[in-house]
Amino acid sequence: MAAKIKNYYTVLGIAEDADADAIKKGYRKLARQFHPDKNPGKPGAEERFKEIQEAYDVLGDPEKRKKYDVMRKNPYAGMGGNPLNGDGGRSGFYRTPDGGYARYDTTGDTPNAGAGGGFSDMSDLFEQFFNQQRGEPAPGRRARRTPGADIESALALSFEEALQGGKREITLPDRDVVRIDVPEGVENGFKIRLKGRGQAGPGGRGNLYIRFEVAPHPRFERKGNDVTCTETIDMVEAATGGSRVIADPYGRSVKVPIAAGMQPGRTLRLKGQGIKTEKGRGDLFVKIEVRIPEKLSEEARTELLDWAARYVVR
């Protein structure tokens, strides 16, 4: 099987002696060109975008780049491989993080190939090498190196943006731009994890947690997936009944039935008209307030008293 290591310099379209600025410039240019938002439905665009990010993850980190360059020139450097063992250095032993040894074999046709520390091709060997350098455990071994610290960042959303969810681009503390999925109906304080985007450490990078900060709504108060609002009616509507059309949290018209004799402070429940998430949909609660006129003309007062004397049951 041919031994191959992906050429990340070719992926980013840069020279092998490119400096940090050239690497970042090449990455940003291609990331904008192949971003999924700019290539909806285009075959291969998303895979190309992932490949570009993978290349930048290695070349954009000085330590990873140094190890990557060593691997490309001599895949067995520091692993104990013996080029004089009769097979051109395609098998041998490499040192594990705990100081022991494990066998590698890239020939693909020996009993140990692909098992017990073997490798089916150069990509597997390359991956194992980087795992060791990050402090990740070799098969059957326990890693002694600890990853870097986790970090947390906040993403501000309007009430409406949180309801809709969808794709968003954010700039990380290291100034990299990543694309994340905002869950539909996300609640204030909810967090998502971006693995390996935290601080660097002997055993690799920690994680980055994105905390969503959702702005309150001037009319709706959220509790879980339920929302509550207040609707004010006049005393005639309260006495005679009827209906009101109000807007729900998504701006859609909803009919609210008002029974005759509606009392101030009563709360009506509209099932399934609350916040929608992947787990279901909450309810909309409408609290009824009754507006009482603060001033009446003498004529209106007299007519109201006459009406009450005739029709109001005391």
N, C-alpha and C positions, 0 to 999 in steps of 0.2 A: 504494500500500500504506500502510495506516495506521501512523503512527510511534508506538510505545508503549514505555514503560519501566515495568517491573513496580514497583508501589507496595509497597515493603518495610514501610512503616509500617502499611498495611492488613493485610499478611500477619501481622504480630505483634500487630495490634489495639491499636496505641498512637497517641498524638497525634504530629504532626510536630515539636512542640517538646519532646518527652519527653526527660528527662535520662537519664544513663547507668544509674542505678538502675532507672528505669521500663522501660528497654529490656531490661535483664537479667531483671527480674521477669516481663515479658511473655513473653520467650523461654522461661524455665524453666517457666512455667505451661503453655504450649502444647507444649513438648517432652515434658513428663510426660504430657499428655493424648493426644498422638498418637504416643508411642513405640511402635515395632513390637512390643515385648514385651507391651504392654498391649492391642494390637489384632491378635492373630494371625488371619490370613486375612481381615481387613477390607479391602475394596477401597479403594485410594487413600491408606491410612494412611501407608505408607512414603514415597510421593511427597510427601505433605503434610509429613511429618517432615523430608524433605530441603529442602523449600521454606523451612521455618521456620529451619533451620540456615543456609541460604544468606542469608536476610534478616539474621540475627544476625551473620553473618560481615562484612557490610557496615556495618550500623548500630552494631554493637558496637565497631567500630574508629573512633575519632574522625577520623582522616585519610580513611579510605574514606567515612565518612558525609558529610564536608564535600564531597568530590568528587562523591558521589552526588547531594547536594542541588543542586550547581551544574548537573549534567547534567540533572536533572529540570526546572529552571527555564529553562536555555538549553543544549540539547544540543551546540551548536557553540562554546561559550565556550572561548577559548584555542586554537581549531582553525583559525582563519583563514577561517571561513565568511563569506560576504558576503550579508546579507539583501537587498541591492539588486541582486543579479545577475539578477533577473527571475524567479526561481523560488522566492522566499520563503526563501532560505537553505538550500534542500534539497540543494545541491551546492556544491562549492568545494574548498579545500585545507586540510589540517591539518598542523601541524609534527610531524615524527617525532623520536624520541629523539636521533638523531645530528645534528639541526639542519637536515635536509632537509625536503622537503614531499611529501605524497602526496594524491591526489584522493579525495574522498568524494562519494557520490551516493546519496541515499535515495529517489529517485523511483522506482527499480525499472524504468524504461522507457527508459533511455539505454544506449548501447553500453558504457559503463563501469560500469554498475550491477552490483554483486556481483563485480567483477573489477578487478584493478589498483588496489586500494585502495578500491574502491567498497563500498557497503553495501546489502544487500537490504532491511533494515528497521532501525528504531531500536535493536532489541536488539543487532544486529551493531555498530552505531556505539557503543553503550554499552560493549560488551565490548572493542572496540578502544581506546576511551578509557582504560578501566581498565588494559588491558595496557600502554599507554604509561606511565601513572603508576607502575606497578609496575616499569618498566624492562624489560619484555619486548619483543622485537624486533618492529617492524612487518614486514609481508611483504617479503622481499627485503633486509632491513636487519639489521645486527648490533647487539645491545644492548650498551651500554657500562656499564650499572649492574649491580652484583652483588647477589645476594639476601642475606638475613640468614643468620646462622650456623645450622647444624644443631644440634639438641640431642638428648639421649638420656635416657630414663626407664626405670625397671625395673618390671616387674609380677611379683609373687611368686605362684607357683602350687604347690599340693600335687602330689605325684606322681600322685594320682588325677585331679586337675583337668587336668593336662597330657595324660593319656591320653585323656580324653573330649573336650577342646577345646570349641568352641562360642562363643556370644556373651558378651561381658563389657563392662561399663561401667567406664571409668577416668576419673579426674580429671586433666586436663593441668596443667602448671605454671602456666598462666594461669587456672586454676580452671574452665575449660570442661569439660563432661562429654561424652565421645564414646563411641560403641559400636564395638567392634572384634571381629574374628573371631580367636579363638585356634585355630591349626591343630591338628587332631586328632593326638595323639601328639607334640606339640611337645617339642623337646629343650632342655635347659638351655643358656642362652646364645644361643639363636636370636633373631633380630631381625626386626621388620617395620617398614615405613616409612609414616608418615602425611604425605603430601605437603602442603606449605604450612602446617604446624603448628609450625614452628620460630620462631626470632627474626626480627623484622621488619628489613628493610634497604632501601636505595634501590631495589633491583630486585625487591622483594617479600620474602615470608617464606621462610626455609629450611625444612628438613624435620625432623620429629620421629621418632626411632627408638625403638621400644618393645623392650626386651630382656627376655626371659622368664627368670626365676630359678626353676627347678624344685627343690623340696626333695627330698633323697634319701629312698629307701625303706629301712626297717629290715631288710628281707629280700632285696629284689631289687637287683642292681647292673646298671645300664644301660650298654651300649656300642653306640652307634648305635641300631639298632632291635632288637638282641639283648639279652636279660637273662639273668643268672646268679643262681642261688640254691643253697643248700646244704641237703641232706636227710640226716639222721642215722638210720641203721638199727642194729639190734643184730647181734651176731655170728652168731646163729642164722639171721636173715634173710639175712645175707651168705653163709652157707654153703649154705643150702637153697634160696634164691631166693624169688620171690613178686612182689608188686607193692605200690605205695604210691599213695594218692590225695592229691594236694596241690592247693593253690589257685594259679592262674596270676596274673599281674599285675592282671588284671581281676576277680579273685575267683571265677573259674569253676573247677570241679573238673576236674583233669587226672590221668589214670592214668599212673604211672611204672612200667614193667616192671623188675624186679630179677632178673637172671640168677643162677643158682646159682654160687657161687664169686666173688661180687662183691668186688672189691678196694677197699680204702680209697683215696680220691683220684680214683677214676675219674669221668669226666664223661659224662653221657648227654645226647643232643641230641633235643629234641622240636620237630620242624620246624613252622613256622607258628604257634607258640604264644607269640611274643614281642610286641613293640610294633607296633600298626597305625598306619600313616600313609597319606597319599594316594599314596605311592610303592610301597606294598606292606606286607608284614608280616615281622618278624624271627622269630628262633627263641628257644626257651627252653632254657637249658643247666642241668642239675641235677647238681651235684657231690655225690658220695656219700661220706659219712663213716661209719665203723663205730665204734659205741660198745663199748668193752671194759670189763667190770665191774672196778672198782678193788678190791673186796673180795669174797671167796667164803668161804662157810662151809666147814668141813673136810669135811663130807659132800658138798657140791657139788663141791669140788675133787677129791675121790676119784672121784666119778662121772664127772667130766669127763675125768680121766686114763684111766679105764677105757674110756670111749667112744673117746678118741683112740687108745688102743692097739689097739682092734679095727677102727676104720674109717678113720682118717686115714692116707693114703698119704704116706710120708715120702720 
